[in-house]
Amino acid sequence: MTWLPDQTLADFAIVARLAGVSLAADDIRIEALPAPHAPPTRLPAGQMAVYVFTYGGDVLKVGKVGPKSQARYTSQHYNPGSAQSTLAASMIADAERMGLGEADMAEIGSWIRAKVDRVNILLPAHLGVPVLTLLESFLQCRLRPRYEGFKSQRG
């Protein structure tokens, strides 16, 4: 699915307002990292984020990180053994569908950096985790990522 971050976030502002959350115009910042991309080196101080990985027209993963989740934000999704439910591990488990060969799987982090687009949506931490969770849930519902949660939970 091709998505337009600016329009999607304008729609999210309506959802947030319905939830009783007032967002200032500069509360949400979009950072587009088209392929080939370098992963962020750190989550900016005082920020939390939702990130979206896409490949071609497919949304692969939507996730969130609180203000103290540096590794989740910067590196874990590029390394299949680094944590539960990483993009890298999900792609390796779905290698045939993704068209990944042995060499691609052996260097999956490099493959992701070279071929997958990433969009980071940064929010000030003072908005709180419920707003972060609302944004992640909204994007998961809107974008229907291929790899969300555990395999047994996917539709």
Biotite code that builds the C-alpha atoms (Angstrom):
import biotite.structure as struc

atoms = struc.array([
    struc.Atom([0.000, 0.000, 0.000], chain_id="A", res_id=1, res_name="MET", atom_name="CA", element="C"),
    struc.Atom([1.346, 3.393, -0.914], chain_id="A", res_id=2, res_name="THR", atom_name="CA", element="C"),
    struc.Atom([0.720, 5.832, 1.868], chain_id="A", res_id=3, res_name="TRP", atom_name="CA", element="C"),
    struc.Atom([1.055, 9.566, 2.195], chain_id="A", res_id=4, res_name="LEU", atom_name="CA", element="C"),
    struc.Atom([2.489, 10.392, 5.634], chain_id="A", res_id=5, res_name="PRO", atom_name="CA", element="C"),
    struc.Atom([1.292, 14.022, 5.670], chain_id="A", res_id=6, res_name="ASP", atom_name="CA", element="C"),
    struc.Atom([-2.313, 13.129, 4.829], chain_id="A", res_id=7, res_name="GLN", atom_name="CA", element="C"),
    struc.Atom([-2.304, 10.128, 7.174], chain_id="A", res_id=8, res_name="THR", atom_name="CA", element="C"),
    struc.Atom([-1.071, 12.271, 10.052], chain_id="A", res_id=9, res_name="LEU", atom_name="CA", element="C"),
    struc.Atom([-3.681, 14.950, 9.295], chain_id="A", res_id=10, res_name="ALA", atom_name="CA", element="C"),
    struc.Atom([-6.272, 12.190, 9.711], chain_id="A", res_id=11, res_name="ASP", atom_name="CA", element="C"),
    struc.Atom([-4.569, 11.095, 12.928], chain_id="A", res_id=12, res_name="PHE", atom_name="CA", element="C"),
    struc.Atom([-4.906, 14.636, 14.305], chain_id="A", res_id=13, res_name="ALA", atom_name="CA", element="C"),
    struc.Atom([-8.694, 14.219, 13.969], chain_id="A", res_id=14, res_name="ILE", atom_name="CA", element="C"),
    struc.Atom([-8.555, 10.882, 15.803], chain_id="A", res_id=15, res_name="VAL", atom_name="CA", element="C"),
    struc.Atom([-6.411, 12.423, 18.540], chain_id="A", res_id=16, res_name="ALA", atom_name="CA", element="C"),
    struc.Atom([-8.851, 15.314, 18.916], chain_id="A", res_id=17, res_name="ARG", atom_name="CA", element="C"),
    struc.Atom([-11.733, 12.825, 19.235], chain_id="A", res_id=18, res_name="LEU", atom_name="CA", element="C"),
    struc.Atom([-9.703, 11.147, 21.992], chain_id="A", res_id=19, res_name="ALA", atom_name="CA", element="C"),
    struc.Atom([-9.384, 14.476, 23.809], chain_id="A", res_id=20, res_name="GLY", atom_name="CA", element="C"),
    struc.Atom([-5.764, 15.120, 22.807], chain_id="A", res_id=21, res_name="VAL", atom_name="CA", element="C"),
    struc.Atom([-4.785, 18.526, 21.517], chain_id="A", res_id=22, res_name="SER", atom_name="CA", element="C"),
    struc.Atom([-1.781, 18.449, 19.190], chain_id="A", res_id=23, res_name="LEU", atom_name="CA", element="C"),
    struc.Atom([0.170, 21.571, 18.323], chain_id="A", res_id=24, res_name="ALA", atom_name="CA", element="C"),
    struc.Atom([1.120, 22.029, 14.653], chain_id="A", res_id=25, res_name="ALA", atom_name="CA", element="C"),
    struc.Atom([4.773, 21.210, 15.398], chain_id="A", res_id=26, res_name="ASP", atom_name="CA", element="C"),
    struc.Atom([4.148, 18.257, 17.758], chain_id="A", res_id=27, res_name="ASP", atom_name="CA", element="C"),
    struc.Atom([4.544, 15.653, 15.027], chain_id="A", res_id=28, res_name="ILE", atom_name="CA", element="C"),
    struc.Atom([7.667, 15.563, 12.870], chain_id="A", res_id=29, res_name="ARG", atom_name="CA", element="C"),
    struc.Atom([8.102, 13.244, 9.877], chain_id="A", res_id=30, res_name="ILE", atom_name="CA", element="C"),
    struc.Atom([11.550, 11.924, 8.982], chain_id="A", res_id=31, res_name="GLU", atom_name="CA", element="C"),
    struc.Atom([11.584, 10.059, 5.657], chain_id="A", res_id=32, res_name="ALA", atom_name="CA", element="C"),
    struc.Atom([14.474, 7.665, 5.056], chain_id="A", res_id=33, res_name="LEU", atom_name="CA", element="C"),
    struc.Atom([14.102, 6.310, 1.501], chain_id="A", res_id=34, res_name="PRO", atom_name="CA", element="C"),
    struc.Atom([16.158, 3.302, 0.439], chain_id="A", res_id=35, res_name="ALA", atom_name="CA", element="C"),
    struc.Atom([19.018, 3.050, 0.567], chain_id="A", res_id=36, res_name="PRO", atom_name="CA", element="C"),
    struc.Atom([18.896, 4.438, 4.074], chain_id="A", res_id=37, res_name="HIS", atom_name="CA", element="C"),
    struc.Atom([21.044, 4.663, 7.154], chain_id="A", res_id=38, res_name="ALA", atom_name="CA", element="C"),
    struc.Atom([19.188, 3.774, 10.343], chain_id="A", res_id=39, res_name="PRO", atom_name="CA", element="C"),
    struc.Atom([18.924, 6.585, 12.861], chain_id="A", res_id=40, res_name="PRO", atom_name="CA", element="C"),
    struc.Atom([21.843, 6.717, 15.280], chain_id="A", res_id=41, res_name="THR", atom_name="CA", element="C"),
    struc.Atom([19.703, 7.740, 18.241], chain_id="A", res_id=42, res_name="ARG", atom_name="CA", element="C"),
    struc.Atom([16.214, 8.706, 19.296], chain_id="A", res_id=43, res_name="LEU", atom_name="CA", element="C"),
    struc.Atom([16.312, 12.467, 19.909], chain_id="A", res_id=44, res_name="PRO", atom_name="CA", element="C"),
    struc.Atom([16.186, 13.448, 23.581], chain_id="A", res_id=45, res_name="ALA", atom_name="CA", element="C"),
    struc.Atom([12.667, 14.075, 24.856], chain_id="A", res_id=46, res_name="GLY", atom_name="CA", element="C"),
    struc.Atom([11.098, 12.292, 21.883], chain_id="A", res_id=47, res_name="GLN", atom_name="CA", element="C"),
    struc.Atom([9.249, 9.067, 21.224], chain_id="A", res_id=48, res_name="MET", atom_name="CA", element="C"),
    struc.Atom([8.472, 7.639, 17.810], chain_id="A", res_id=49, res_name="ALA", atom_name="CA", element="C"),
    struc.Atom([6.399, 5.433, 15.580], chain_id="A", res_id=50, res_name="VAL", atom_name="CA", element="C"),
    struc.Atom([8.215, 4.013, 12.567], chain_id="A", res_id=51, res_name="TYR", atom_name="CA", element="C"),
    struc.Atom([6.961, 2.475, 9.334], chain_id="A", res_id=52, res_name="VAL", atom_name="CA", element="C"),
    struc.Atom([8.995, 0.162, 7.078], chain_id="A", res_id=53, res_name="PHE", atom_name="CA", element="C"),
    struc.Atom([7.840, -0.245, 3.458], chain_id="A", res_id=54, res_name="THR", atom_name="CA", element="C"),
    struc.Atom([9.085, -2.222, 0.480], chain_id="A", res_id=55, res_name="TYR", atom_name="CA", element="C"),
    struc.Atom([7.667, -1.373, -2.896], chain_id="A", res_id=56, res_name="GLY", atom_name="CA", element="C"),
    struc.Atom([3.958, -0.952, -2.307], chain_id="A", res_id=57, res_name="GLY", atom_name="CA", element="C"),
    struc.Atom([3.909, -3.148, 0.814], chain_id="A", res_id=58, res_name="ASP", atom_name="CA", element="C"),
    struc.Atom([3.887, -1.851, 4.362], chain_id="A", res_id=59, res_name="VAL", atom_name="CA", element="C"),
    struc.Atom([6.017, -4.358, 6.237], chain_id="A", res_id=60, res_name="LEU", atom_name="CA", element="C"),
    struc.Atom([6.083, -3.175, 9.854], chain_id="A", res_id=61, res_name="LYS", atom_name="CA", element="C"),
    struc.Atom([4.747, -0.422, 12.092], chain_id="A", res_id=62, res_name="VAL", atom_name="CA", element="C"),
    struc.Atom([6.258, -0.099, 15.553], chain_id="A", res_id=63, res_name="GLY", atom_name="CA", element="C"),
    struc.Atom([6.717, 2.315, 18.403], chain_id="A", res_id=64, res_name="LYS", atom_name="CA", element="C"),
    struc.Atom([9.448, 3.319, 20.805], chain_id="A", res_id=65, res_name="VAL", atom_name="CA", element="C"),
    struc.Atom([9.230, 5.266, 24.006], chain_id="A", res_id=66, res_name="GLY", atom_name="CA", element="C"),
    struc.Atom([11.837, 7.839, 24.985], chain_id="A", res_id=67, res_name="PRO", atom_name="CA", element="C"),
    struc.Atom([14.158, 5.199, 26.494], chain_id="A", res_id=68, res_name="LYS", atom_name="CA", element="C"),
    struc.Atom([14.082, 2.612, 23.697], chain_id="A", res_id=69, res_name="SER", atom_name="CA", element="C"),
    struc.Atom([17.266, 3.484, 21.811], chain_id="A", res_id=70, res_name="GLN", atom_name="CA", element="C"),
    struc.Atom([18.148, -0.032, 20.578], chain_id="A", res_id=71, res_name="ALA", atom_name="CA", element="C"),
    struc.Atom([14.634, -0.741, 19.330], chain_id="A", res_id=72, res_name="ARG", atom_name="CA", element="C"),
    struc.Atom([14.698, 2.508, 17.363], chain_id="A", res_id=73, res_name="TYR", atom_name="CA", element="C"),
    struc.Atom([18.227, 2.322, 15.955], chain_id="A", res_id=74, res_name="THR", atom_name="CA", element="C"),
    struc.Atom([19.263, -1.282, 15.394], chain_id="A", res_id=75, res_name="SER", atom_name="CA", element="C"),
    struc.Atom([17.059, -4.177, 16.487], chain_id="A", res_id=76, res_name="GLN", atom_name="CA", element="C"),
    struc.Atom([14.908, -4.380, 13.347], chain_id="A", res_id=77, res_name="HIS", atom_name="CA", element="C"),
    struc.Atom([18.034, -4.892, 11.229], chain_id="A", res_id=78, res_name="TYR", atom_name="CA", element="C"),
    struc.Atom([19.251, -7.913, 13.235], chain_id="A", res_id=79, res_name="ASN", atom_name="CA", element="C"),
    struc.Atom([17.087, -11.055, 13.362], chain_id="A", res_id=80, res_name="PRO", atom_name="CA", element="C"),
    struc.Atom([18.438, -12.261, 16.725], chain_id="A", res_id=81, res_name="GLY", atom_name="CA", element="C"),
    struc.Atom([18.389, -8.983, 18.610], chain_id="A", res_id=82, res_name="SER", atom_name="CA", element="C"),
    struc.Atom([14.844, -9.056, 20.032], chain_id="A", res_id=83, res_name="ALA", atom_name="CA", element="C"),
    struc.Atom([11.435, -10.603, 19.580], chain_id="A", res_id=84, res_name="GLN", atom_name="CA", element="C"),
    struc.Atom([9.385, -9.515, 16.579], chain_id="A", res_id=85, res_name="SER", atom_name="CA", element="C"),
    struc.Atom([12.017, -7.767, 14.474], chain_id="A", res_id=86, res_name="THR", atom_name="CA", element="C"),
    struc.Atom([11.561, -6.878, 10.826], chain_id="A", res_id=87, res_name="LEU", atom_name="CA", element="C"),
    struc.Atom([14.681, -8.882, 9.949], chain_id="A", res_id=88, res_name="ALA", atom_name="CA", element="C"),
    struc.Atom([13.406, -12.084, 11.608], chain_id="A", res_id=89, res_name="ALA", atom_name="CA", element="C"),
    struc.Atom([9.960, -11.700, 10.050], chain_id="A", res_id=90, res_name="SER", atom_name="CA", element="C"),
    struc.Atom([11.452, -11.287, 6.591], chain_id="A", res_id=91, res_name="MET", atom_name="CA", element="C"),
    struc.Atom([13.717, -14.313, 6.962], chain_id="A", res_id=92, res_name="ILE", atom_name="CA", element="C"),
    struc.Atom([10.731, -16.408, 8.088], chain_id="A", res_id=93, res_name="ALA", atom_name="CA", element="C"),
    struc.Atom([8.918, -15.213, 4.951], chain_id="A", res_id=94, res_name="ASP", atom_name="CA", element="C"),
    struc.Atom([11.946, -15.450, 2.639], chain_id="A", res_id=95, res_name="ALA", atom_name="CA", element="C"),
    struc.Atom([10.207, -17.199, -0.228], chain_id="A", res_id=96, res_name="GLU", atom_name="CA", element="C"),
    struc.Atom([7.403, -14.639, -0.420], chain_id="A", res_id=97, res_name="ARG", atom_name="CA", element="C"),
    struc.Atom([9.922, -11.801, -0.161], chain_id="A", res_id=98, res_name="MET", atom_name="CA", element="C"),
    struc.Atom([12.123, -13.359, -2.862], chain_id="A", res_id=99, res_name="GLY", atom_name="CA", element="C"),
    struc.Atom([15.138, -13.551, -0.566], chain_id="A", res_id=100, res_name="LEU", atom_name="CA", element="C"),
    struc.Atom([18.010, -15.855, -1.437], chain_id="A", res_id=101, res_name="GLY", atom_name="CA", element="C"),
    struc.Atom([20.534, -17.375, 0.965], chain_id="A", res_id=102, res_name="GLU", atom_name="CA", element="C"),
    struc.Atom([22.917, -14.445, 0.505], chain_id="A", res_id=103, res_name="ALA", atom_name="CA", element="C"),
    struc.Atom([20.113, -11.947, 1.207], chain_id="A", res_id=104, res_name="ASP", atom_name="CA", element="C"),
    struc.Atom([19.134, -13.766, 4.398], chain_id="A", res_id=105, res_name="MET", atom_name="CA", element="C"),
    struc.Atom([22.748, -13.949, 5.571], chain_id="A", res_id=106, res_name="ALA", atom_name="CA", element="C"),
    struc.Atom([23.033, -10.171, 5.215], chain_id="A", res_id=107, res_name="GLU", atom_name="CA", element="C"),
    struc.Atom([19.429, -9.210, 5.983], chain_id="A", res_id=108, res_name="ILE", atom_name="CA", element="C"),
    struc.Atom([20.348, -6.006, 7.813], chain_id="A", res_id=109, res_name="GLY", atom_name="CA", element="C"),
    struc.Atom([22.245, -4.753, 4.776], chain_id="A", res_id=110, res_name="SER", atom_name="CA", element="C"),
    struc.Atom([19.380, -5.851, 2.516], chain_id="A", res_id=111, res_name="TRP", atom_name="CA", element="C"),
    struc.Atom([16.871, -3.863, 4.601], chain_id="A", res_id=112, res_name="ILE", atom_name="CA", element="C"),
    struc.Atom([19.069, -0.750, 4.579], chain_id="A", res_id=113, res_name="ARG", atom_name="CA", element="C"),
    struc.Atom([19.552, -1.060, 0.804], chain_id="A", res_id=114, res_name="ALA", atom_name="CA", element="C"),
    struc.Atom([15.986, -1.836, -0.301], chain_id="A", res_id=115, res_name="LYS", atom_name="CA", element="C"),
    struc.Atom([13.454, -0.857, 2.374], chain_id="A", res_id=116, res_name="VAL", atom_name="CA", element="C"),
    struc.Atom([12.105, 2.639, 2.994], chain_id="A", res_id=117, res_name="ASP", atom_name="CA", element="C"),
    struc.Atom([11.625, 3.856, 6.555], chain_id="A", res_id=118, res_name="ARG", atom_name="CA", element="C"),
    struc.Atom([9.541, 6.733, 7.886], chain_id="A", res_id=119, res_name="VAL", atom_name="CA", element="C"),
    struc.Atom([9.985, 7.892, 11.475], chain_id="A", res_id=120, res_name="ASN", atom_name="CA", element="C"),
    struc.Atom([7.225, 9.899, 13.087], chain_id="A", res_id=121, res_name="ILE", atom_name="CA", element="C"),
    struc.Atom([8.582, 11.755, 16.089], chain_id="A", res_id=122, res_name="LEU", atom_name="CA", element="C"),
    struc.Atom([6.454, 13.075, 18.952], chain_id="A", res_id=123, res_name="LEU", atom_name="CA", element="C"),
    struc.Atom([7.420, 14.899, 22.136], chain_id="A", res_id=124, res_name="PRO", atom_name="CA", element="C"),
    struc.Atom([7.552, 12.528, 25.115], chain_id="A", res_id=125, res_name="ALA", atom_name="CA", element="C"),
    struc.Atom([5.380, 14.890, 27.180], chain_id="A", res_id=126, res_name="HIS", atom_name="CA", element="C"),
    struc.Atom([2.371, 13.779, 25.100], chain_id="A", res_id=127, res_name="LEU", atom_name="CA", element="C"),
    struc.Atom([2.639, 10.425, 26.869], chain_id="A", res_id=128, res_name="GLY", atom_name="CA", element="C"),
    struc.Atom([2.625, 6.767, 25.926], chain_id="A", res_id=129, res_name="VAL", atom_name="CA", element="C"),
    struc.Atom([-1.174, 6.633, 25.391], chain_id="A", res_id=130, res_name="PRO", atom_name="CA", element="C"),
    struc.Atom([-0.821, 9.099, 22.473], chain_id="A", res_id=131, res_name="VAL", atom_name="CA", element="C"),
    struc.Atom([2.127, 7.095, 21.121], chain_id="A", res_id=132, res_name="LEU", atom_name="CA", element="C"),
    struc.Atom([0.066, 3.898, 21.345], chain_id="A", res_id=133, res_name="THR", atom_name="CA", element="C"),
    struc.Atom([-2.909, 5.596, 19.697], chain_id="A", res_id=134, res_name="LEU", atom_name="CA", element="C"),
    struc.Atom([-0.726, 6.677, 16.764], chain_id="A", res_id=135, res_name="LEU", atom_name="CA", element="C"),
    struc.Atom([0.794, 3.195, 16.389], chain_id="A", res_id=136, res_name="GLU", atom_name="CA", element="C"),
    struc.Atom([-2.651, 1.557, 16.501], chain_id="A", res_id=137, res_name="SER", atom_name="CA", element="C"),
    struc.Atom([-4.079, 4.070, 14.036], chain_id="A", res_id=138, res_name="PHE", atom_name="CA", element="C"),
    struc.Atom([-1.246, 3.405, 11.583], chain_id="A", res_id=139, res_name="LEU", atom_name="CA", element="C"),
    struc.Atom([-1.546, -0.357, 12.003], chain_id="A", res_id=140, res_name="GLN", atom_name="CA", element="C"),
    struc.Atom([-5.284, -0.173, 11.240], chain_id="A", res_id=141, res_name="CYS", atom_name="CA", element="C"),
    struc.Atom([-4.789, 2.219, 8.312], chain_id="A", res_id=142, res_name="ARG", atom_name="CA", element="C"),
    struc.Atom([-1.728, 0.600, 6.742], chain_id="A", res_id=143, res_name="LEU", atom_name="CA", element="C"),
    struc.Atom([-2.269, -3.105, 7.544], chain_id="A", res_id=144, res_name="ARG", atom_name="CA", element="C"),
    struc.Atom([1.429, -4.050, 7.801], chain_id="A", res_id=145, res_name="PRO", atom_name="CA", element="C"),
    struc.Atom([2.426, -7.534, 6.653], chain_id="A", res_id=146, res_name="ARG", atom_name="CA", element="C"),
    struc.Atom([4.474, -8.290, 9.779], chain_id="A", res_id=147, res_name="TYR", atom_name="CA", element="C"),
    struc.Atom([2.615, -7.177, 12.843], chain_id="A", res_id=148, res_name="GLU", atom_name="CA", element="C"),
    struc.Atom([2.741, -8.950, 16.175], chain_id="A", res_id=149, res_name="GLY", atom_name="CA", element="C"),
    struc.Atom([3.328, -12.672, 16.284], chain_id="A", res_id=150, res_name="PHE", atom_name="CA", element="C"),
    struc.Atom([2.684, -14.819, 13.227], chain_id="A", res_id=151, res_name="LYS", atom_name="CA", element="C"),
    struc.Atom([-0.267, -16.496, 14.989], chain_id="A", res_id=152, res_name="SER", atom_name="CA", element="C"),
    struc.Atom([-1.926, -13.077, 15.453], chain_id="A", res_id=153, res_name="GLN", atom_name="CA", element="C"),
    struc.Atom([-1.781, -12.041, 11.796], chain_id="A", res_id=154, res_name="ARG", atom_name="CA", element="C"),
    struc.Atom([-4.880, -12.108, 9.613], chain_id="A", res_id=155, res_name="GLY", atom_name="CA", element="C"),
])
